[in-house]
């Protein structure tokens, strides 16, 4: 009966092959998704376990090369990106009409060409690309880092640590490495949103005397949460002992922190930027710091990023520069990746996204 056993094995093998072929056909009909960066585990797990997409990713912490991005997005249904990828007309053209959802793992969206996305939607409602982003989940982490950067700058912590390490620490001196206190100060916020409120809430216990802010228009509900007063841009500059830039980068805020702002600030003022590098004219900031027009600046964001190590701002002791780490906590980055993944999946199903940017 050996031929029966042979026939059975052939039948079993054929059954396996048929099953595999069926799975392959089923997989090929799933939406194709490209992820432009090695995302934190929570987001990646959500995508892989969903069974809803064919997933391909650039499995590296380094940015995907532009040529590779343009090749990989071709024919994609969904794209999950981070803020280092410029999603412009070239990328959208390379992706073609199959692209339905764009999900960015960021609260900012200045790296997305909104005009190009709107243009495609206006031309054909069936080619509309839905956009997801990740606000709110990073508010606490950014606010914490902003306070840390403010304290490091105002109390000259980086400079002091360097002196201790390199032998500059001598006898106790009355004015050596003196900085500026938050107690009884006025803190100004440029762009009052969730992050601005969270920063103020954390600074309040330091006995800040007054919070002021400016924005495109008064934000009474948010301002009431921190008892902040709406003022003009000029008054924000003149009255702030500490000025934190928390605004989004838009055509209106591009280089809004410039010579005019810095020249109106107190010589004892500290300027902090954890929003986007583009809101600051860095040449004007360098001049203000180098000439003592303002006391110090702390930057978590610059233009470009990374800032070249030979940039003049790095030569100044009164300028603290961090490598864009405001949201860099394990909890926050995982939450951002999970939200970006869920936005992407919901968009591909045609469901309501958790956080959608309405164009």
C-alpha positions in Angstrom: 0.0 0.0 0.0 3.0 2.2 -0.4 1.4 4.1 -3.3 -1.4 5.2 -0.9 1.1 6.7 1.5 2.8 8.5 -1.4 -0.5 9.8 -2.7 -1.4 11.0 0.8 1.8 12.9 1.2 1.3 14.5 -2.3 -2.2 15.5 -1.3 -1.0 17.0 2.0 1.7 18.9 0.2 -0.8 20.1 -2.4 -3.1 21.2 0.4 -0.4 23.2 2.1 0.6 24.8 -1.2 -3.0 25.8 -1.9 -3.4 27.2 1.6 -0.1 29.3 1.2 -1.3 30.5 -2.2 -4.6 31.5 -0.7 -2.8 33.4 2.1 -0.6 35.1 -0.4 -3.6 36.2 -2.5 -5.3 37.5 0.6 -2.2 39.4 1.6 -1.8 40.9 -1.8 -5.3 42.4 -1.6 -4.5 44.2 1.7 -3.6 47.9 1.7 0.2 48.5 1.3 1.8 50.7 4.0 5.3 52.2 4.1 6.8 53.4 7.4 9.7 55.8 6.9 11.5 55.1 10.3 12.0 52.5 12.9 9.1 53.3 15.1 8.8 52.5 18.8 7.5 49.1 19.7 3.9 50.0 20.6 3.1 51.4 17.1 4.9 48.7 15.2 3.0 46.0 17.2 -0.3 47.6 16.5 0.4 47.6 12.7 1.7 44.1 12.7 -1.0 42.5 14.8 -3.8 44.3 13.0 -3.7 41.9 10.0 -5.1 44.9 8.0 -2.0 45.9 6.0 1.0 44.8 4.1 3.8 46.5 6.0 7.2 47.6 4.8 9.4 49.9 6.8 12.8 51.6 6.8 14.2 49.7 9.8 16.6 52.3 11.0 16.8 55.3 13.3 18.5 57.2 10.5 16.4 59.1 8.0 15.3 57.1 4.9 17.4 58.4 1.9 15.2 60.6 -0.4 15.8 58.3 -3.4 14.7 55.3 -1.4 11.6 57.1 -0.1 10.5 58.0 -3.6 10.9 54.4 -4.8 9.2 52.8 -1.8 6.1 55.1 -1.7 5.1 54.1 -5.3 1.7 52.5 -5.2 1.3 52.8 -1.4 -2.1 53.1 0.2 -0.8 54.5 3.4 2.4 56.3 4.6 3.6 56.7 8.2 6.3 59.3 8.5 8.1 61.4 11.1 9.0 65.1 11.0 12.3 64.7 9.2 10.6 63.5 6.0 9.5 66.3 3.7 6.3 65.2 2.2 5.9 67.4 -0.8 4.7 67.3 -4.4 7.6 65.1 -5.4 6.7 62.4 -2.8 3.0 62.7 -3.5 3.5 62.3 -7.2 5.8 59.3 -6.6 3.1 57.7 -4.5 0.5 58.2 -7.1 -3.3 58.0 -6.8 -3.3 54.9 -4.6 -2.2 57.0 -1.5 -5.2 57.4 0.8 -3.7 58.1 4.2 -0.8 60.0 5.5 0.0 59.6 9.2 2.8 61.7 10.9 4.3 60.8 14.2 4.4 64.4 15.3 2.3 67.3 16.6 3.8 69.7 14.1 3.0 69.4 10.4 5.2 72.0 8.8 7.0 69.1 7.0 3.8 68.3 5.1 3.0 70.3 2.1 -0.6 71.1 3.0 -1.1 73.2 -0.2 -0.3 70.1 -2.3 -2.6 67.9 -0.2 -5.4 70.4 -0.6 -4.8 70.7 -4.3 -5.2 67.0 -4.8 -8.4 66.9 -2.8 -9.8 69.9 -4.7 -9.0 68.2 -8.0 -10.7 64.9 -7.3 -12.6 64.1 -4.1 -11.8 60.4 -4.7 -8.1 61.0 -4.5 -8.4 62.9 -1.2 -5.5 62.1 1.2 -6.5 62.0 4.8 -3.9 63.2 7.3 -3.4 62.0 10.9 -1.1 63.6 13.5 -0.2 63.2 17.2 -1.1 66.2 19.3 -1.7 66.1 23.1 0.2 62.9 23.9 3.5 64.8 23.9 2.3 67.8 25.9 3.7 66.7 29.3 7.1 65.6 27.9 7.6 68.9 26.0 6.5 71.0 29.0 8.9 69.1 31.3 11.8 69.6 28.9 11.0 73.3 28.4 11.2 73.9 32.1 14.4 71.9 32.4 15.9 73.9 29.5 14.8 77.2 31.1 16.4 76.3 34.4 19.6 75.0 32.7 19.9 78.3 30.8 18.9 80.8 33.5 21.0 79.1 36.3 23.9 78.4 33.8 24.0 74.7 34.7 25.9 73.6 31.5 28.5 76.2 32.0 28.8 75.4 35.7 29.2 71.6 35.0 31.9 72.4 32.5 33.8 74.6 35.0 33.6 71.8 37.6 34.9 69.2 35.2 37.7 71.2 33.6 39.3 72.8 36.7 37.6 76.1 36.7 36.1 75.5 40.2 38.3 77.5 42.5 37.5 79.4 45.7 33.9 80.5 46.4 33.2 83.9 44.7 30.3 86.2 45.3 29.3 86.8 41.6 30.6 83.7 39.9 28.1 81.8 37.7 25.2 83.8 39.1 21.9 83.4 37.1 18.3 84.5 37.3 15.5 83.3 39.5 11.9 82.4 38.6 10.5 83.7 41.9 8.6 87.0 41.4 9.3 86.9 37.7 7.1 87.5 34.6 6.9 84.6 32.2 5.8 85.3 28.7 4.4 82.6 26.3 4.5 83.1 22.6 1.6 80.9 21.3 -0.7 79.8 24.0 -1.9 76.2 23.4 -1.8 73.0 25.4 1.9 73.0 25.7 2.1 76.7 26.8 -0.5 76.0 29.5 1.4 72.9 30.7 4.6 74.9 30.9 2.9 77.6 33.0 1.4 74.9 35.3 4.8 73.5 36.0 6.4 76.9 36.6 3.7 78.2 39.0 5.2 76.4 42.0 8.4 78.4 41.4 6.5 81.5 42.7 6.2 83.1 39.3 4.5 86.4 39.8 2.8 86.8 36.5 2.1 85.0 33.2 1.5 86.9 30.0 1.0 85.6 26.4 0.4 86.6 22.9 -1.2 84.7 20.0 -3.1 85.4 16.8 -6.0 86.2 19.0 -6.9 86.1 22.7 -7.4 82.5 24.1 -9.5 83.3 27.2 -10.4 79.7 28.1 -6.8 78.5 28.1 -5.6 81.8 29.7 -8.0 81.4 32.6 -6.4 78.0 33.5 -3.1 79.8 34.3 -4.4 83.3 35.0 -2.5 84.6 32.1 -2.9 88.1 30.6 -3.1 88.7 26.8 -0.6 91.4 25.6 0.8 92.6 22.3 4.0 91.2 20.8 5.9 94.3 21.8 4.6 94.1 25.4 5.5 90.4 25.6 9.1 91.3 24.7 9.3 94.3 27.0 7.7 92.7 30.1 9.0 89.1 30.1 11.8 88.0 32.3 11.5 84.6 30.6 10.0 84.2 27.2 9.1 80.7 25.9 8.2 80.2 22.2 5.5 77.5 21.9 3.9 78.5 18.6 3.5 76.4 15.5 5.6 77.2 12.5 3.4 78.9 9.9 4.1 81.5 7.2 3.0 84.1 9.8 5.4 82.9 12.5 8.4 82.3 10.3 11.3 84.2 11.9 8.8 86.0 14.2 11.5 86.0 16.9 13.9 88.4 15.3 15.9 91.6 15.9 12.7 93.6 16.7 11.7 91.1 19.5 15.2 90.8 21.0 15.9 94.5 21.0 12.7 95.1 23.0 13.6 92.4 25.6 15.3 93.2 28.9 19.1 92.7 29.1 18.3 90.2 31.9 15.8 88.1 29.9 16.1 84.5 29.0 14.6 83.2 25.7 13.5 79.6 25.2 12.4 77.8 22.1 11.0 74.3 22.1 8.6 74.8 19.1 10.3 74.9 15.7 13.6 76.4 14.7 12.0 78.4 11.9 10.3 80.7 14.3 13.7 82.2 15.2 16.0 84.3 13.0 19.2 82.7 14.3 21.5 85.5 13.1 19.5 88.1 15.0 19.5 85.8 18.1 23.3 85.4 17.9 23.7 89.1 17.7 21.4 89.7 20.7 23.3 87.1 22.8 26.8 88.1 21.7 26.2 91.8 22.5 24.4 91.2 25.8 21.1 92.5 24.4 19.5 89.5 26.2 21.0 87.4 29.0 20.7 83.9 27.5 18.8 81.5 25.2 17.9 77.8 25.4 17.1 76.0 22.1 15.8 72.5 21.6 15.1 73.3 17.9 17.2 75.0 15.3 17.5 75.6 11.5 18.8 73.4 10.1 18.7 70.2 12.2 21.2 69.1 13.1 22.9 72.4 13.6 26.4 72.3 12.2 29.0 72.1 15.0 30.8 75.2 13.6 27.7 77.4 13.9 28.4 80.7 15.8 25.7 79.9 18.4 27.8 77.0 19.7 30.6 79.5 20.5 28.4 81.3 23.1 28.4 80.4 26.8 25.0 81.9 27.2 23.3 79.7 24.7 22.2 76.1 25.5 21.4 74.0 22.5 19.8 70.5 22.7 19.3 68.1 19.8 15.5 68.3 19.5 14.6 66.0 22.4 11.5 67.6 23.9 9.3 64.6 23.3 12.1 62.1 24.0 10.6 60.0 26.8 9.9 56.3 26.4 6.3 56.8 27.4 5.7 59.7 25.0 7.4 58.2 22.0 5.5 54.9 22.4 2.2 56.8 22.8 3.0 58.9 19.7 3.8 55.7 17.6 0.6 54.0 18.8 -1.6 57.0 17.9 0.1 57.4 14.5 -0.5 53.6 13.8 -4.1 53.8 14.9 -4.7 56.9 12.8 -3.3 55.2 9.8 -5.4 52.0 10.2 -8.6 54.0 10.9 -8.0 56.1 7.8 -7.5 53.1 5.6 -10.7 51.5 6.9 -12.5 54.8 6.2 -13.3 55.3 9.9 -12.9 58.4 12.0 -9.3 58.9 13.0 -8.4 59.6 16.7 -6.6 62.7 15.6 -7.1 64.0 12.1 -5.8 67.2 10.6 -8.7 68.6 8.6 -7.3 70.3 5.5 
